[in-house]
């Protein structure tokens, strides 16, 4: 199911002029505060009307201002999960979930997950009798996601659902989003300004800056090229698909293996053989022209310089070919010149284990079947 959006609006000093296409999977809207991410969510949900625009979901026109088509929000079959759970405080969890099912009853023919399926998927069976006041932040977001799923949506919008959660609660919710992305059969538009989240979750990336699309395309390509907007350009890197090869409990490390070679990262709670996807930050990759020795860094990967791209502010992006996998390093132009870096030159990439953000290491993009 694909999504097409081409809209513009003006609200005081703020102007939005955005057009992009989102293929199936998880599309991340990424950008700083005030770039227009939440406004786009409101437009898709039918909560905000543009001055001009067109929105098409799976071939159906939801909005076309020229043709005077404007499908109301309650008929769009779009589920929304906000930054705050927005549960009804006077209702228990079961009743909050039933609120979502009211919309599904209006379209019994629509495919979707049943009540027991959603409760099991989110692990909230023990919470059904509780009121929202007795839930943690992570539990509240699980219920909010469940309520949205039970409306049998054909598109799920998630507006920074982790922004108000601490690291432990984020670690609970991220695998659920991965599960929905891979197996629930519902396309997701996910708003974030956190690079680790985007690297872990996104298939497609749309970068917004000041109400406009600065870049759009496959997440792997945009992250590797550092096309994350002016404020986050230095935080890009390479997405690698690897698998857990083993654990070193004494050192607090997990060893991964993949096409790029072997990497050690902070300890992951994943079984040996589990496929993972991780971001290797370009700014944390060092380049050596000789085999390094006497280093504290545990990850040394042989490779060849594939190409060099000059960036602003005296920086250069080096793309390395490591056994067929692309790895990028962000260096100063002076360093690249002193090392004599050029396409075809054999080099070694050096990465510290502590450079990896555990929040950005997630499940590899392997579709799983979920009954719907």
N, C-alpha and C positions, 0 to 999 in steps of 0.2 A: 504494500500500500504506500503510495507516494503522496507528497504534499507539495503544492506550489503556492507561493505567497508573493504578492507584489503590491505593496501598500505605501501610502504616504499620509502624514497628518502633521498639523502644527498646533501646538498647545502653548501659547505664550511664547517664551524664548526658545522652547524645545521644538525641534523639527525631526521627524522620522521619515526616512525614505529608504525602504528596505525591499529587496527582492531576492529570493533564493528558492531552490528546490531541494526537498529533503527526501532521499530515497528510503526504502525500508530499513529498519534498524533504529539505533539511537543517534539522534542529531543533537549536538550540544550547541547552545547559544552561549557564546563566551565573550566577555568584555568587562570593563570596569563599571562601577556604579554610575548610573546616569547615561549609559550607552544605549538604552532602549530595550533591554532584554525582557523585562517584565511587561512593558507595553506590547511587545510582540505576542507574548503569552495571552494578554488580554484580548488582542485582536483575533487570535486563533480561536479562543474560547467564546467569542461573541460578546465579551464584556466591555469592549471598547470598539467604537466605530470609527474607521478612518475617514479622512476627507475624500480620498480616492483610493481605489484598490480592488484587488481580486484575490480570492482564496479558493483553491480547488483541492479537495481531499478525495483520493481514490477515484478521480474522474468526475466527482460531483461538485458542482459550484456552490460553495457556501456563501460567498459574497462576490458581488460584481456591481460596483456603484454605477457604472454606465448603463447596465441592464436593469438596475433597481432590484437586484436580488440580494436579500439579507436574511439568511436562515437564522432564526432566533437561537439563543444559547442552548435552551433546553431540548432543541431538536437536532443539535449538531452531533450528538453521540461522542462527546469529547470529555474525558475525565481530567480533573485538575487536582494536583497536590501542591499546596502552597508552602511557603517557608515556615509558617506556623500551621499547626495541624488543623485548627479551626473546627474542632469537634464541638458538638452541641453539649454544653456542660450539664444540662438537666437530664440527659439520657445516658444509659449505660453503654458499654462498648457494643453489645449485640444490637441495641437500638440504633446506634450511630451507623453500624454496618447496614442495618435494614433500611436506613434512609437512602443509601446508595441503591439498594435493590428496588426501591420504588420506581426509579427511572427505568430499570431493566424490565419491570413488569409491563411497561408501556410498549415494549418491543420484544415479546417473548421469542420471536424468531431469530433475534440477533445472537451470534455466537458469543461465548464468554465463559468465564470461570464461575462455578457454583459456589454457594456459601461455604460448604465444608472444604472445597478446594482452596479457597482464598484463606480461610482460617488456618488450614494446615500449611500452606505455602509461607505464610507470614509468621507462623508460630505464636498465634495470639489466642488459642483456645482457652488458656487459663485466665485470660483477661475479660472474658465476655460479660461477667457480672459487675465489673468495676465501672465507676464513673471516671470521666477524664481527669478530675482533680487528683485521683490516685494513681495516675500513670506517669512514668518517666518521659523525658523528651523523645527517646527512641521508641518507646512503646506507643506514644501518641502518633508518631509519624507512621508506624506500621499500620495502625488503625486507619489513619487518613488514606494511606495507599490502598488498604482493603476496601474502604468505602468507594474510592474512585474506580477500582476494578469491578466491583459488584454492580456498577451502573452499566456494565457491558460496553465500554467505550471502544471506538475504532481508532482512537488516538489518545495517548496519555501525555499530558503536559505536567512537568515537574519544575516548579519555580524555586530554585535553590533550596531543595528540601533538607539539606544537611547544614545550612548556614548557622542555624541556631543550636546545633548539637556539639558536644565535646568529642574528643578523639575516640573515646570508647563507644559512644553511641553511633558515630559515623561508621566505625568498624562493623556495627551490627547491620546498618542499613545498606551499605555499599554492595554486599553480596546479594541482597534482595533485588536491587536494581539490575545487577548483572543477570540474575535469574530471569527477571522479566524481559530484559533485552534479548536474551538468547532463546527463551522457550515459550513465552506466553503469547507470541504471535501478534503483539500490539506494538505499533511504532511509537516511539517516545521522543518528545522534544524536551530536552533537559537544560535548564538554565544554571550556569555556574560562572564564577570568576576565579576558580581554583584549578591550576594546571594539573595537579595530581588526579583530581576527579575526572577531568576531561580525558587525560591520557588513559585512565583505567576503563572508562565507560564508552567513549564516543566512537561510533563508526564514521560519522560525518561531523564536520566542525564548521560553524558559521561564526566568524569573528565580527563583533559589532564595535564601532567607535563613533561616538557623537551622533548616533541615530542613523548610521550608514553601515553597509557591509564592507568591511576592510578586506576580508578574505573568506573564501568558502571552498570546501572540497573534502576529500578523504582526510580523516584526522591524522593518520600516520604521516602523510605528505606535508601537511601544514605544520605539525609539531616538529618534524625533522628540519624544515626550512626556517623555523622560528617565526612563522607568520601569525603571531598572536597579538598584534597591535603594538602600539608604541610603548605602553607601560609594561608589557609582559614579554617582549620580543626576546629578552635574554634567558627566558625560562623554558624554551623549547628543547627538544632532544629527540632521540630515536626510540620508537616503540619496537620492542623485541618480543617475539613469541618463544618461550622457553618451557622447560619442565623441571620440576623439583628432582634433583639427583640424590640429595642426602642432607643430613643436618649435622652440625657440630655443636652439641649442647654446651660444651665447656666454653667455646668461643662465642656462643650466641649468634651463630651464623647458619644460613641455609645455602646450600650449593645448588646452582641452576646450570642446566646444560641446554644448548641449542645450536643453531647453525653458526652463530657468532663465536662459539666456544664455551668456556666454563666461566661462570661468574659467582662470586660470593656476595650475599646480601644479608641485611639484618634478619634474624630468625623469623621464619614464617610458620604459622600454624597450618601447614598443608602436608598431606601425605606424599611420600615418594611417588613420582610418576605423574603428579597433578600438573596439567598444563597451566602456565601463567603468562600474563602479559605485563611488561614493565617498561617504564620510561627511564632511559639513560640520559640525564640532563647534559646538554652539549657543553655548558659552562664548567662541568665537573670532569670533562674528559681531557687528559693531558696527552700530548703527542711527543714521542721520542723517536729519533732516527737510529738509535742503537738499542739493543736489548738492555732494559734497565736492570740495575742490581742495587741491593741495599736499600730498598724502598719499604715503607710501611704499607703502601697500597697493595692489596691482594690480587687485584684484577689487572692482568697484563695480556692484551690481545694483539697478536700479529695481524697486520693488514696492509693495504696499499691505498695511497691517496687516489681517490676517484676524481674529485674536482674541488675547486676553491671558488667561493662566492664572497665578494667584498661587501661588507655591511657598513652601516653608518658608524660614526664615532670611533673610527680607527680599528674596527673589528673585522674578522674574516671567518666565514663558516667553512670548515673543512669536512668534506664527506669522505669517509673511509670505507673501503670494501674489505670486510672481515669475513673471509670464507663465504662470500656471497651475500652476507647481511650488511645493510647500510648502517653506519655509525657516524654521528656527526660530532664535531668538536668546535667550540667557539674560542678562537684565539685572537690576540692582537695582531694587527698587520705586521708589526715589528717582529713578533715571535715567528710568524710564518716566513718572513723574509730571512731572518737569521738562521732558521732551520733549513732553508732552501727547499721548502715544500713545493711540490709540483705533481701533476697527474702522473701516476705510474710509479712514484717513489715508494719503496717498502718502508713501513714505519711500525711503531708499536703504540697502541692506545692504552692508557693507564687510567683506571677509575678506582676511587676509594669505595670500600663497602658502605661506609656511612653516607655516601652521596645519594643512596636510594631512599626515597620516601615510601614507607610501608603502605601509606594510604594510596599510593599510586601503583601498587603491585596487585593486580587482580586476576580474575579468571581469563584465560585465553578465549578468543572469540570462537567457541565451538558450540554450534546450535544444539540445544537439547529439546527433546520432545516433551511437551506438556499437554495433557488432555484438556481441550476447551470445548 
